[in-house]
Amino acid sequence: MDSKSTRDTTYEYGKLFARQKQLPKLPVPDLQHTLAKYIESLEPILTKEEFSQAKRKVEEFGQSKQAHELQQRLKARAAEPERASWLEEWWNELSYMGYRDPVIPYVSYHYCFNDDPKCTRPAERAAKILSGAIEFRQQVVDGSLEPEMLKDEPLCSHSYKYMFNACRVPKVPSDYCRTVSYQGNEHIVVIRNAQFFSFSFKRDGRALSVQEIEDTVQQIVEAADSEAAVPVGILTADSRDSWAETRGLLAQISANVQVLETIESAAFILVMESDRPVTREEFSHTVWHGDGRSRWFDKPCQFVVCDNARAGFCGEHSMMDGTPTLRLVEHVIAHALNLPASKPAKSKVEFSKLVFHTPPQIVSAVKSAQSFFAAGVAKQQLRVLNFNAFGKEGIKKLKCSPDAFVQMAIQLAYVRLYGRPKPTYEASMTRKFLHGRTETCRSVTRESILWCKAMDDPSVSVSIRIKLLRDAMSKHTRLVREAVEGQGVDRHLLGLRMLVKRGEQMPSIFEDPSYSYSSHWFISTSQISSENFTSYGWSEVTPKGYGVAYNIRNHGLLVHIACMRNEHGLNSDHFAQHFETAACDMHMLLSGTAK
């Protein structure tokens, strides 16, 4: 726990954490099993010559004394009584806290909520959302929230400790997550027009009413729109090293220390955006990042409400994956829809304006961060495909796994667009294990490639295409199931590589080009499914690739496709069109209407 944190995140209580001690630790897979799966994953993405060389190096490593020694070190690390997970520390550092590029757009994600036709006033929409978030927070605080379940198995609740009253803090060489006490920090920070405000959401031991919150938010909007301010929030969109340096300069001014304290210790943030997005793409851009001036991207939970009462959520990803925040926003949305008619406010709620002191050096840093942010988001090419031909119910009627169906549609779309497969990542949740987060499912398989080739080969019969598709989906489902059980490839290989000591020879398996290439995710994918979203997404993870976030709804698919505008010539619109065609071709094939 960092010295500036005031909440002990090792303390667990209530229903939410009651089953933590029952959770098994993340296993260390069998070495030979992992190496065999790794070899299998390389074949469809390498040339014959590359594959032959890579296979030889993997097999040599598997028979070496060093491989055995590294495996034993990993098992010993996993068996340490005080260590919850052999992976956690490495993963959080390498993937998040040690990552020095800006969190926007490369780490954060967003959900765009369906419109609320009964709610046309932005302050009213905000008040309903905040009321639900306050209620959910209280259930986390008092431990009355039940743990999430996967069928009859509880999922790890550890990440809930970083949902409220927490903040990522920039530091060189690695950031950290600061958590503060729930008690005494029952306040929300509201950002509008690059200005910061704060108010307590409790009075006399009770939560504020919806009308009290609405009146307060409306007063804040009016106050913010009457003035201008240096947009200090844009600094959180800078590179992490630059932001760490500038935060240090801000903190040299005592008045700024208190402003930073209020923001970082807040339960969560409400952003009242002045934008009025219309299209799905405009909506996604607004909720995801807006113009960057009215945000604090280091906070794990930012609710965003636009001037046309459209709303969403922006999440900082370092300590939480999507499933806990999905649960939060589903609660918030249901709460808002079930609220009774509002009553007049019982009393006026006081709020405070948080004013940063910005000497010339800070103003210069802000201008630099604005230019850096603008250049970064301008590169983001985004398409949100609203596919209504069929959804989960229609796919299930074809006796298919909806997730495997969508993954194969992604593969076929990419192969048709570029002529060959590229390494593909699907995030698989491992929260059935203590402090578990995710494992990689490598979506490109021998089976998927055979099927993709067959789909556009006129010499292949419909019956063979069907068999090949079902084989590919079956293989994918098995790989996902194994990943969920902690039996993937990538995390295990990472663990072995991390345990090579200084001065020891790095095994050739990790220096072979196929290792870096096969984990260079030209397509990075993940599923979060909800009937309450009109979009959900995040960025690509490489300048050469796509970020594909998909929402499998009962009667449709929402697919958020992001890539960079750069020299690699990627095109999210073209990918979306190929995905739509691929999905329809698959449906026709399996429903018996293909010719």
Secondary structure, 3 states (H helix, E strand, C coil): CCCCCCCCCCCCCHHHHCCHHHCCCCCCCCHHHHHHHHHHHHHHHCCHHHHHHHHHHHHHHHCCHHHHHHHHHHHHHHHCCCCCCCCHHHHHHHHHHCCCCCHHHHCCEEEEECCCCCCCCHHHHHHHHHHHHHHHHHHHHHCCCCCCEECCEECCCHHHHHCCCEEEECCCCCCEEEECCCCCCCEEEEEECCEEEEEECEECCEECCHHHHHHHHHHHHHHHHCCCCCCHHHHHHCCHHHHHHHHHHHCCCHHHHHHHHHHHHCCCEEEECCCCCCCHHHHHHHHHCCCCCCCCCCCCEEEEECCCCCEEEEECCCCCCHHHHHHHHHHHHHHHHCCCCCCCCCCCCCCEEECCCCCHHHHHHHHHHHHHHHHHHHCEEEEEEEECCCCHHHHHHCCCCHHHHHHHHHHHHHHHHHCCCCCEEEEEECCCCCCCCEEEEECCCHHHHHHHHHHCCCCCCHHHHHHHHHHHHHHHHHHHHHHHCCCCCHHHHHHHHHCCCCCCCCCHHHHCHHHHHHCCCCEEEEECCCCCEEEEECCCCCCCCEEEEEEEECCEEEEEEEEECCCCCCCHHHHHHHHHHHHHHHHHHHHCCCC
